[in-house]
Amino acid sequence: MPATTPDEAMKLGEQLCFAIYAAGHSFNRVYKPLLEPLGLTYPQYLVMLTLWEQDDQTVGSLGEKLALESSTLTPLLKRLEAMGHVDRRRDPVDERQVRVRLTGQGRALQAGARDIPGCLLAVSGLRLEEVQRLRAEIAALRTALDHAASGDPANALRPAAA
């Protein structure tokens, strides 16, 4: 039941942000044993997913897709390169850009990760259609929050009218 008073709305259990935050921690606990055999952390797995979907991307493109700043993404990429999964090179056409490509070892790692999405679906207790709906709703929420935080006056951050 939704909170009906301002005091009830201030309870931790009523916070959507906390529910998503706590779910993120639960995801990490589930992913950890699935990713250990691959030698990947969850953020590294996300980078690999992005490259398996489309190889040979710029660091900027990866950062945009993963919602990560270059200062966060670069150490991940350096570690993946040290592990032999990716290769980073300056773009010959635009030296300002760094391109990231999968190595043969990085491509081969995908085979070991193929069962992970099914494992997550199984432990979620949800049907595929429910996961797809929930993912779409969370993506819409993220878009709305990004617009609100962007400084757009039409989406100015202010308390809702009582």
N, CA, C and O atoms as a DFTB+ gen file, in Angstrom:
648 C
 N C O
     1  1       0.848      -1.182       0.000
     2  2       0.000       0.000       0.000
     3  2       0.891       1.242       0.000
     4  3       1.806       1.336       0.818
     5  1       0.644       2.193      -0.896
     6  2       1.462       3.395      -0.954
     7  2       1.315       4.245       0.299
     8  3       0.297       4.202       0.990
     9  1       2.359       5.016       0.572
    10  2       2.336       5.912       1.729
    11  2       1.212       6.921       1.563
    12  3       0.981       7.435       0.469
    13  1       0.519       7.198       2.655
    14  2      -0.609       8.125       2.587
    15  2      -0.329       9.448       3.278
    16  3      -1.082      10.405       3.100
    17  1       0.731       9.523       4.056
    18  2       1.075      10.765       4.738
    19  2       2.538      11.094       4.466
    20  3       3.325      10.213       4.121
    21  1       2.901      12.375       4.623
    22  2       4.311      12.734       4.444
    23  2       5.241      11.950       5.379
    24  3       6.346      11.580       4.981
    25  1       4.806      11.696       6.610
    26  2       5.643      10.930       7.535
    27  2       5.835       9.497       7.055
    28  3       6.937       8.956       7.152
    29  1       4.776       8.874       6.537
    30  2       4.897       7.516       6.010
    31  2       5.799       7.502       4.772
    32  3       6.562       6.560       4.560
    33  1       5.703       8.552       3.965
    34  2       6.523       8.639       2.750
    35  2       8.012       8.741       3.079
    36  3       8.853       8.450       2.228
    37  1       8.346       9.149       4.305
    38  2       9.746       9.287       4.721
    39  2      10.344       7.987       5.245
    40  3      11.516       7.962       5.622
    41  1       9.576       6.918       5.277
    42  2      10.090       5.633       5.751
    43  2      10.952       4.986       4.667
    44  3      10.641       5.062       3.478
    45  1      12.032       4.354       5.099
    46  2      12.963       3.716       4.166
    47  2      12.247       2.730       3.245
    48  3      12.516       2.696       2.044
    49  1      11.348       1.937       3.791
    50  2      10.639       0.937       3.009
    51  2       9.716       1.514       1.949
    52  3       9.253       0.783       1.073
    53  1       9.444       2.797       2.011
    54  2       8.593       3.456       1.018
    55  2       9.387       4.068      -0.122
    56  3       8.799       4.571      -1.079
    57  1      10.720       4.037      -0.041
    58  2      11.570       4.707      -1.018
    59  2      11.841       3.816      -2.228
    60  3      12.458       2.758      -2.105
    61  1      11.379       4.250      -3.382
    62  2      11.661       3.527      -4.627
    63  2      13.167       3.460      -4.869
    64  3      13.687       2.427      -5.293
    65  1      13.863       4.561      -4.600
    66  2      15.309       4.590      -4.824
    67  2      16.009       3.523      -3.983
    68  3      16.952       2.889      -4.457
    69  1      15.561       3.315      -2.743
    70  2      16.198       2.308      -1.907
    71  2      15.885       0.904      -2.418
    72  3      16.750       0.030      -2.383
    73  1      14.669       0.680      -2.887
    74  2      14.319      -0.635      -3.427
    75  2      15.214      -0.978      -4.620
    76  3      15.659      -2.118      -4.756
    77  1      15.475       0.003      -5.479
    78  2      16.321      -0.231      -6.642
    79  2      17.775      -0.400      -6.211
    80  3      18.481      -1.265      -6.730
    81  1      18.222       0.418      -5.268
    82  2      19.583       0.328      -4.733
    83  2      19.828      -1.050      -4.120
    84  3      20.839      -1.689      -4.410
    85  1      18.908      -1.505      -3.278
    86  2      19.058      -2.804      -2.623
    87  2      18.988      -3.942      -3.642
    88  3      19.708      -4.933      -3.517
    89  1      18.128      -3.802      -4.644
    90  2      18.050      -4.819      -5.696
    91  2      19.376      -4.896      -6.460
    92  3      19.802      -5.979      -6.861
    93  1      20.022      -3.746      -6.660
    94  2      21.325      -3.734      -7.318
    95  2      22.349      -4.550      -6.546
    96  3      23.138      -5.287      -7.138
    97  1      22.336      -4.419      -5.228
    98  2      23.248      -5.222      -4.408
    99  2      22.921      -6.720      -4.533
   100  3      23.820      -7.558      -4.595
   101  1      21.650      -7.031      -4.567
   102  2      21.247      -8.433      -4.725
   103  2      21.697      -8.975      -6.079
   104  3      22.165     -10.110      -6.171
   105  1      21.555      -8.171      -7.124
   106  2      22.049      -8.586      -8.437
   107  2      23.536      -8.907      -8.365
   108  3      23.980      -9.934      -8.880
   109  1      24.306      -8.029      -7.727
   110  2      25.754      -8.258      -7.630
   111  2      26.072      -9.560      -6.918
   112  3      26.996     -10.271      -7.313
   113  1      25.314      -9.884      -5.865
   114  2      25.559     -11.138      -5.138
   115  2      25.230     -12.354      -6.004
   116  3      25.892     -13.386      -5.891
   117  1      24.224     -12.247      -6.858
   118  2      23.863     -13.357      -7.741
   119  2      24.876     -13.482      -8.881
   120  3      25.261     -14.593      -9.248
   121  1      25.304     -12.364      -9.436
   122  2      26.242     -12.391     -10.554
   123  2      27.629     -12.878     -10.155
   124  3      28.303     -13.534     -10.948
   125  1      28.064     -12.567      -8.938
   126  2      29.444     -12.869      -8.521
   127  2      29.836     -14.320      -8.789
   128  3      30.844     -14.540      -9.460
   129  1      29.099     -15.323      -8.305
   130  2      29.535     -16.703      -8.575
   131  2      29.383     -17.113     -10.046
   132  3      30.067     -18.026     -10.508
   133  1      28.492     -16.444     -10.774
   134  2      28.337     -16.754     -12.199
   135  2      29.502     -16.202     -13.018
   136  3      29.900     -16.789     -14.024
   137  1      30.040     -15.069     -12.576
   138  2      31.119     -14.423     -13.321
   139  2      32.508     -14.877     -12.899
   140  3      33.468     -14.722     -13.654
   141  1      32.624     -15.439     -11.696
   142  2      33.946     -15.878     -11.211
   143  2      34.642     -16.847     -12.166
   144  3      35.838     -16.687     -12.412
   145  1      33.936     -17.857     -12.719
   146  2      34.626     -18.761     -13.650
   147  2      35.156     -18.051     -14.900
   148  3      36.093     -18.533     -15.536
   149  1      34.559     -16.906     -15.253
   150  2      35.012     -16.136     -16.409
   151  2      36.125     -15.159     -16.021
   152  3      36.788     -14.586     -16.885
   153  1      36.320     -14.979     -14.717
   154  2      37.329     -14.041     -14.239
   155  2      36.919     -12.596     -14.397
   156  3      37.770     -11.711     -14.478
   157  1      35.609     -12.347     -14.441
   158  2      35.098     -10.994     -14.655
   159  2      34.362     -10.479     -13.434
   160  3      33.736     -11.237     -12.694
   161  1      34.452      -9.169     -13.241
   162  2      33.578      -8.497     -12.282
   163  2      32.305      -8.092     -13.030
   164  3      32.253      -8.163     -14.258
   165  1      31.292      -7.673     -12.295
   166  2      30.053      -7.261     -12.948
   167  2      30.281      -6.082     -13.900
   168  3      29.801      -6.141     -15.032
   169  1      30.989      -5.010     -13.502
   170  2      31.221      -3.920     -14.465
   171  2      31.998      -4.383     -15.705
   172  3      31.723      -3.922     -16.813
   173  1      32.953      -5.279     -15.527
   174  2      33.697      -5.807     -16.677
   175  2      32.764      -6.611     -17.591
   176  3      32.873      -6.546     -18.815
   177  1      31.857      -7.360     -16.986
   178  2      30.872      -8.130     -17.750
   179  2      30.012      -7.199     -18.601
   180  3      29.719      -7.507     -19.756
   181  1      29.609      -6.065     -18.036
   182  2      28.792      -5.115     -18.793
   183  2      29.559      -4.570     -19.999
   184  3      28.991      -4.414     -21.080
   185  1      30.847      -4.283     -19.812
   186  2      31.679      -3.839     -20.938
   187  2      31.734      -4.938     -21.995
   188  3      31.574      -4.666     -23.185
   189  1      31.958      -6.167     -21.568
   190  2      32.047      -7.274     -22.522
   191  2      30.720      -7.477     -23.258
   192  3      30.713      -7.716     -24.465
   193  1      29.600      -7.385     -22.540
   194  2      28.293      -7.501     -23.195
   195  2      28.159      -6.464     -24.311
   196  3      27.693      -6.768     -25.409
   197  1      28.575      -5.244     -24.009
   198  2      28.469      -4.162     -24.974
   199  2      29.343      -4.436     -26.196
   200  3      28.933      -4.166     -27.325
   201  1      30.540      -4.968     -25.978
   202  2      31.422      -5.292     -27.099
   203  2      30.983      -6.541     -27.846
   204  3      31.172      -6.622     -29.059
   205  1      30.405      -7.512     -27.160
   206  2      29.889      -8.690     -27.860
   207  2      28.727      -8.288     -28.762
   208  3      28.524      -8.877     -29.824
   209  1      27.977      -7.295     -28.341
   210  2      26.855      -6.807     -29.152
   211  2      27.359      -6.036     -30.365
   212  3      26.833      -6.190     -31.467
   213  1      28.393      -5.195     -30.157
   214  2      28.982      -4.417     -31.252
   215  2      30.458      -4.211     -30.947
   216  3      30.815      -3.429     -30.065
   217  1      31.295      -4.899     -31.664
   218  2      32.748      -4.796     -31.473
   219  2      33.252      -3.481     -32.081
   220  3      32.554      -2.829     -32.857
   221  1      34.475      -3.114     -31.710
   222  2      35.180      -1.968     -32.286
   223  2      34.410      -0.667     -32.045
   224  3      33.842      -0.080     -32.967
   225  1      34.407      -0.238     -30.794
   226  2      33.727       0.991     -30.404
   227  2      34.729       1.956     -29.777
   228  3      35.792       1.554     -29.304
   229  1      34.369       3.233     -29.786
   230  2      35.198       4.208     -29.093
   231  2      34.902       4.138     -27.598
   232  3      33.850       3.657     -27.176
   233  1      35.851       4.625     -26.814
   234  2      35.640       4.687     -25.368
   235  2      34.412       5.554     -25.083
   236  3      33.621       5.236     -24.195
   237  1      34.255       6.635     -25.825
   238  2      33.093       7.510     -25.628
   239  2      31.781       6.804     -25.881
   240  3      30.824       6.977     -25.126
   241  1      31.727       6.010     -26.935
   242  2      30.511       5.258     -27.256
   243  2      30.194       4.245     -26.161
   244  3      29.040       4.100     -25.759
   245  1      31.220       3.546     -25.682
   246  2      31.021       2.584     -24.597
   247  2      30.510       3.300     -23.341
   248  3      29.581       2.833     -22.681
   249  1      31.129       4.432     -23.026
   250  2      30.725       5.183     -21.844
   251  2      29.284       5.632     -21.919
   252  3      28.557       5.589     -20.926
   253  1      28.869       6.066     -23.104
   254  2      27.490       6.504     -23.300
   255  2      26.521       5.338     -23.095
   256  3      25.516       5.483     -22.398
   257  1      26.811       4.207     -23.686
   258  2      25.928       3.044     -23.582
   259  2      25.861       2.512     -22.155
   260  3      24.813       2.043     -21.709
   261  1      26.984       2.586     -21.441
   262  2      27.050       2.042     -20.081
   263  2      26.764       3.090     -19.006
   264  3      26.747       2.773     -17.817
   265  1      26.541       4.327     -19.420
   266  2      26.309       5.434     -18.485
   267  2      27.475       5.568     -17.510
   268  3      27.280       5.736     -16.306
   269  1      28.704       5.489     -18.059
   270  2      29.915       5.604     -17.253
   271  2      30.787       6.733     -17.786
   272  3      30.907       6.933     -18.995
   273  1      31.383       7.454     -16.868
   274  2      32.353       8.483     -17.227
   275  2      33.647       7.801     -17.675
   276  3      33.936       6.671     -17.283
   277  1      34.409       8.503     -18.493
   278  2      35.687       7.979     -18.978
   279  2      36.613       7.623     -17.822
   280  3      37.356       6.645     -17.894
   281  1      36.567       8.424     -16.754
   282  2      37.450       8.170     -15.606
   283  2      37.100       6.863     -14.886
   284  3      37.948       6.291     -14.201
   285  1      35.884       6.399     -15.033
   286  2      35.472       5.116     -14.459
   287  2      35.710       3.987     -15.454
   288  3      36.132       2.894     -15.076
   289  1      35.440       4.256     -16.711
   290  2      35.534       3.232     -17.747
   291  2      36.981       2.873     -18.090
   292  3      37.286       1.700     -18.302
   293  1      37.862       3.848     -18.146
   294  2      39.251       3.593     -18.549
   295  2      39.937       2.540     -17.683
   296  3      40.573       1.644     -18.238
   297  1      39.843       2.598     -16.341
   298  2      40.472       1.522     -15.556
   299  2      39.878       0.138     -15.839
   300  3      40.595      -0.862     -15.814
   301  1      38.564       0.081     -16.108
   302  2      37.940      -1.198     -16.474
   303  2      38.546      -1.737     -17.772
   304  3      38.865      -2.920     -17.888
   305  1      38.694      -0.837     -18.738
   306  2      39.240      -1.252     -20.031
   307  2      40.701      -1.659     -19.913
   308  3      41.130      -2.623     -20.545
   309  1      41.465      -0.930     -19.107
   310  2      42.874      -1.299     -18.904
   311  2      42.985      -2.691     -18.298
   312  3      43.840      -3.482     -18.697
   313  1      42.120      -2.988     -17.338
   314  2      42.142      -4.306     -16.700
   315  2      41.749      -5.394     -17.709
   316  3      42.390      -6.444     -17.765
   317  1      40.697      -5.149     -18.507
   318  2      40.287      -6.113     -19.526
   319  2      41.386      -6.309     -20.567
   320  3      41.560      -7.413     -21.083
   321  1      42.123      -5.252     -20.877
   322  2      43.235      -5.368     -21.811
   323  2      44.362      -6.198     -21.196
   324  3      44.949      -7.048     -21.866
   325  1      44.660      -5.953     -19.925
   326  2      45.707      -6.723     -19.238
   327  2      45.338      -8.205     -19.161
   328  3      46.215      -9.068     -19.150
   329  1      44.035      -8.495     -19.109
   330  2      43.566      -9.881     -19.061
   331  2      43.576     -10.523     -20.452
   332  3      43.393     -11.733     -20.580
   333  1      43.790      -9.709     -21.490
   334  2      43.839     -10.235     -22.847
   335  2      42.500     -10.289     -23.557
   336  3      42.386     -10.926     -24.604
   337  1      41.476      -9.629     -23.007
   338  2      40.134      -9.695     -23.596
   339  2      39.859      -8.607     -24.627
   340  3      39.061      -8.804     -25.543
   341  1      40.524      -7.454     -24.479
   342  2      40.302      -6.348     -25.407
   343  2      41.641      -5.737     -25.805
   344  3      42.671      -5.947     -25.163
   345  1      41.581      -4.985     -26.873
   346  2      42.733      -4.234     -27.367
   347  2      42.278      -2.782     -27.509
   348  3      41.220      -2.512     -28.078
   349  1      43.072      -1.859     -26.995
   350  2      42.762      -0.431     -27.110
   351  2      43.800       0.230     -28.013
   352  3      45.005       0.053     -27.832
   353  1      43.313       0.990     -28.983
   354  2      44.211       1.677     -29.919
   355  2      43.622       3.043     -30.270
   356  3      42.407       3.232     -30.307
   357  1      44.519       3.974     -30.523
   358  2      44.090       5.284     -31.032
   359  2      43.468       5.089     -32.409
   360  3      43.952       4.295     -33.216
   361  1      42.395       5.822     -32.665
   362  2      41.742       5.773     -33.974
   363  2      42.681       6.428     -34.991
   364  3      43.088       7.574     -34.803
   365  1      43.030       5.709     -36.070
   366  2      43.958       6.298     -37.054
   367  2      43.374       7.527     -37.754
   368  3      44.128       8.378     -38.226
   369  1      42.065       7.632     -37.827
   370  2      41.423       8.776     -38.478
   371  2      41.322       9.964     -37.523
   372  3      41.485      11.110     -37.943
   373  1      41.055       9.702     -36.250
   374  2      40.918      10.753     -35.247
   375  2      41.713      10.338     -34.011
   376  3      41.220       9.579     -33.176
   377  1      42.915      10.828     -33.900
   378  2      43.830      10.442     -32.815
   379  2      43.275      10.743     -31.421
   380  3      43.755      10.189     -30.433
   381  1      42.264      11.618     -31.335
   382  2      41.678      11.936     -30.030
   383  2      40.834      10.780     -29.491
   384  3      40.594      10.683     -28.288
   385  1      40.396       9.922     -30.381
   386  2      39.525       8.804     -30.013
   387  2      40.340       7.537     -29.752
   388  3      41.308       7.248     -30.456
   389  1      39.931       6.796     -28.735
   390  2      40.510       5.477     -28.476
   391  2      39.452       4.451     -28.825
   392  3      38.319       4.530     -28.350
   393  1      39.820       3.492     -29.654
   394  2      38.903       2.436     -30.070
   395  2      39.195       1.186     -29.256
   396  3      40.346       0.888     -28.937
   397  1      38.139       0.463     -28.929
   398  2      38.254      -0.768     -28.147
   399  2      37.715      -1.905     -28.998
   400  3      36.609      -1.839     -29.534
   401  1      38.530      -2.954     -29.106
   402  2      38.145      -4.128     -29.903
   403  2      38.349      -5.378     -29.069
   404  3      39.249      -5.448     -28.233
   405  1      37.507      -6.354     -29.309
   406  2      37.674      -7.659     -28.677
   407  2      38.875      -8.377     -29.286
   408  3      39.143      -8.256     -30.481
   409  1      39.577      -9.108     -28.468
   410  2      40.608     -10.017     -28.966
   411  2      39.917     -11.357     -29.230
   412  3      38.739     -11.523     -28.911
   413  1      40.637     -12.295     -29.802
   414  2      40.083     -13.639     -29.979
   415  2      39.668     -14.235     -28.641
   416  3      38.627     -14.883     -28.535
   417  1      40.488     -14.013     -27.624
   418  2      40.179     -14.508     -26.277
   419  2      38.906     -13.856     -25.740
   420  3      38.090     -14.520     -25.101
   421  1      38.737     -12.563     -25.999
   422  2      37.533     -11.858     -25.548
   423  2      36.281     -12.363     -26.246
   424  3      35.224     -12.492     -25.628
   425  1      36.408     -12.649     -27.544
   426  2      35.266     -13.212     -28.284
   427  2      34.913     -14.603     -27.756
   428  3      33.740     -14.941     -27.594
   429  1      35.942     -15.397     -27.494
   430  2      35.726     -16.769     -27.008
   431  2      35.074     -16.787     -25.635
   432  3      34.359     -17.732     -25.301
   433  1      35.312     -15.758     -24.838
   434  2      34.731     -15.683     -23.493
   435  2      33.202     -15.645     -23.525
   436  3      32.540     -16.049     -22.569
   437  1      32.654     -15.156     -24.635
   438  2      31.201     -15.058     -24.765
   439  2      30.516     -16.417     -24.617
   440  3      29.431     -16.503     -24.042
   441  1      31.130     -17.460     -25.121
   442  2      30.536     -18.797     -25.020
   443  2      30.324     -19.196     -23.557
   444  3      29.325     -19.834     -23.225
   445  1      31.250     -18.826     -22.696
   446  2      31.126     -19.150     -21.278
   447  2      30.095     -18.313     -20.551
   448  3      29.708     -18.632     -19.427
   449  1      29.647     -17.235     -21.192
   450  2      28.672     -16.336     -20.556
   451  2      27.251     -16.551     -21.059
   452  3      26.317     -15.931     -20.549
   453  1      27.074     -17.407     -22.038
   454  2      25.760     -17.558     -22.677
   455  2      24.633     -17.973     -21.732
   456  3      23.481     -17.601     -21.958
   457  1      24.935     -18.725     -20.688
   458  2      23.889     -19.204     -19.783
   459  2      23.526     -18.201     -18.685
   460  3      22.545     -18.398     -17.968
   461  1      24.298     -17.141     -18.553
   462  2      24.077     -16.203     -17.445
   463  2      22.693     -15.545     -17.496
   464  3      22.021     -15.515     -16.466
   465  1      22.230     -15.017     -18.636
   466  2      20.900     -14.403     -18.635
   467  2      19.797     -15.386     -18.212
   468  3      18.876     -15.006     -17.489
   469  1      19.886     -16.628     -18.654
   470  2      18.894     -17.636     -18.257
   471  2      18.937     -17.927     -16.765
   472  3      17.900     -18.140     -16.137
   473  1      20.143     -17.936     -16.199
   474  2      20.286     -18.144     -14.751
   475  2      19.612     -17.020     -13.982
   476  3      18.922     -17.264     -12.992
   477  1      19.810     -15.789     -14.436
   478  2      19.190     -14.641     -13.760
   479  2      17.675     -14.694     -13.877
   480  3      16.966     -14.391     -12.918
   481  1      17.183     -15.075     -15.033
   482  2      15.740     -15.198     -15.203
   483  2      15.193     -16.261     -14.248
   484  3      14.159     -16.054     -13.614
   485  1      15.874     -17.377     -14.149
   486  2      15.419     -18.468     -13.286
   487  2      15.360     -18.040     -11.819
   488  3      14.373     -18.316     -11.136
   489  1      16.407     -17.367     -11.328
   490  2      16.414     -16.998      -9.912
   491  2      15.502     -15.819      -9.613
   492  3      15.156     -15.585      -8.455
   493  1      15.106     -15.069     -10.643
   494  2      14.239     -13.910     -10.416
   495  2      12.833     -14.313      -9.991
   496  3      12.144     -13.550      -9.315
   497  1      12.407     -15.504     -10.385
   498  2      11.046     -15.917     -10.084
   499  2      10.018     -15.261     -10.990
   500  3       8.814     -15.398     -10.774
   501  1      10.494     -14.546     -12.006
   502  2       9.600     -13.844     -12.926
   503  2       9.564     -14.554     -14.269
   504  3      10.499     -15.264     -14.639
   505  1       8.475     -14.353     -14.988
   506  2       8.390     -14.841     -16.365
   507  2       9.104     -13.836     -17.271
   508  3       9.264     -12.673     -16.903
   509  1       9.526     -14.277     -18.437
   510  2      10.235     -13.427     -19.378
   511  2       9.445     -12.143     -19.669
   512  3      10.023     -11.057     -19.711
   513  1       8.150     -12.262     -19.866
   514  2       7.320     -11.094     -20.167
   515  2       7.339     -10.102     -19.011
   516  3       7.333      -8.892     -19.236
   517  1       7.360     -10.597     -17.784
   518  2       7.399      -9.714     -16.618
   519  2       8.740      -8.991     -16.538
   520  3       8.789      -7.805     -16.208
   521  1       9.820      -9.698     -16.836
   522  2      11.147      -9.084     -16.829
   523  2      11.212      -8.000     -17.907
   524  3      11.728      -6.911     -17.657
   525  1      10.701      -8.285     -19.084
   526  2      10.727      -7.306     -20.172
   527  2       9.926      -6.058     -19.800
   528  3      10.358      -4.940     -20.082
   529  1       8.772      -6.238     -19.173
   530  2       7.940      -5.106     -18.751
   531  2       8.659      -4.295     -17.675
   532  3       8.706      -3.066     -17.741
   533  1       9.214      -4.986     -16.693
   534  2       9.913      -4.316     -15.598
   535  2      11.130      -3.549     -16.126
   536  3      11.375      -2.415     -15.713
   537  1      11.887      -4.160     -17.029
   538  2      13.055      -3.501     -17.620
   539  2      12.627      -2.233     -18.359
   540  3      13.290      -1.202     -18.248
   541  1      11.531      -2.299     -19.108
   542  2      11.036      -1.125     -19.841
   543  2      10.584      -0.031     -18.870
   544  3      10.828       1.151     -19.115
   545  1       9.940      -0.407     -17.793
   546  2       9.495       0.582     -16.805
   547  2      10.679       1.246     -16.111
   548  3      10.664       2.454     -15.877
   549  1      11.699       0.467     -15.784
   550  2      12.888       1.030     -15.138
   551  2      13.635       1.931     -16.120
   552  3      14.154       2.974     -15.722
   553  1      13.698       1.550     -17.383
   554  2      14.346       2.397     -18.393
   555  2      13.589       3.723     -18.534
   556  3      14.212       4.779     -18.653
   557  1      12.266       3.676     -18.521
   558  2      11.466       4.907     -18.600
   559  2      11.691       5.774     -17.367
   560  3      11.775       6.997     -17.471
   561  1      11.789       5.145     -16.213
   562  2      12.072       5.879     -14.981
   563  2      13.435       6.555     -15.075
   564  3      13.578       7.727     -14.726
   565  1      14.426       5.821     -15.543
   566  2      15.775       6.394     -15.681
   567  2      15.762       7.586     -16.625
   568  3      16.389       8.608     -16.344
   569  1      15.059       7.466     -17.733
   570  2      14.962       8.573     -18.689
   571  2      14.331       9.795     -18.029
   572  3      14.823      10.912     -18.187
   573  1      13.253       9.586     -17.299
   574  2      12.585      10.702     -16.613
   575  2      13.514      11.344     -15.587
   576  3      13.570      12.569     -15.476
   577  1      14.238      10.522     -14.842
   578  2      15.164      11.060     -13.839
   579  2      16.319      11.807     -14.502
   580  3      16.743      12.854     -14.013
   581  1      16.830      11.273     -15.616
   582  2      17.898      11.957     -16.346
   583  2      17.426      13.324     -16.838
   584  3      18.166      14.304     -16.756
   585  1      16.194      13.390     -17.350
   586  2      15.645      14.674     -17.804
   587  2      15.502      15.640     -16.633
   588  3      15.820      16.822     -16.756
   589  1      15.027      15.140     -15.507
   590  2      14.849      16.001     -14.330
   591  2      16.184      16.531     -13.832
   592  3      16.267      17.671     -13.374
   593  1      17.221      15.721     -13.917
   594  2      18.528      16.124     -13.419
   595  2      19.326      16.931     -14.441
   596  3      20.391      17.454     -14.113
   597  1      18.830      17.039     -15.662
   598  2      19.578      17.685     -16.746
   599  2      19.595      19.195     -16.652
   600  3      20.356      19.849     -17.365
   601  1      18.772      19.762     -15.787
   602  2      18.702      21.217     -15.698
   603  2      17.668      21.815     -16.622
   604  3      17.535      23.037     -16.684
   605  1      16.936      20.993     -17.338
   606  2      15.863      21.465     -18.212
   607  2      14.790      22.115     -17.340
   608  3      14.228      21.447     -16.472
   609  1      14.486      23.418     -17.550
   610  2      13.499      24.093     -16.704
   611  2      12.137      23.412     -16.702
   612  3      11.403      23.494     -15.717
   613  1      11.793      22.736     -17.806
   614  2      10.504      22.040     -17.853
   615  2      10.490      20.845     -16.910
   616  3       9.429      20.349     -16.531
   617  1      11.678      20.392     -16.539
   618  2      11.779      19.244     -15.661
   619  2      12.484      19.610     -14.354
   620  3      13.160      18.780     -13.747
   621  1      12.320      20.845     -13.939
   622  2      13.015      21.333     -12.741
   623  2      12.687      20.471     -11.537
   624  3      11.555      20.023     -11.353
   625  1      13.713      20.253     -10.720
   626  2      13.537      19.472      -9.503
   627  2      12.841      20.338      -8.457
   628  3      13.362      21.367      -8.028
   629  1      11.677      19.902      -8.066
   630  2      10.920      20.603      -7.026
   631  2       9.945      19.605      -6.411
   632  3       9.523      18.655      -7.071
   633  1       9.594      19.818      -5.163
   634  2       8.626      18.909      -4.541
   635  2       7.278      18.969      -5.248
   636  3       6.878      20.005      -5.779
   637  1       6.598      17.843      -5.242
   638  2       5.253      17.786      -5.826
   639  2       4.314      18.626      -4.996
   640  3       4.476      18.743      -3.781
   641  1       3.335      19.209      -5.651
   642  2       2.332      20.021      -4.947
   643  2       1.516      19.137      -4.022
   644  3       1.203      17.994      -4.353
   645  1       1.181      19.667      -2.876
   646  2       0.413      18.890      -1.886
   647  2      -1.039      18.817      -2.249
   648  3      -1.826      18.205      -1.527
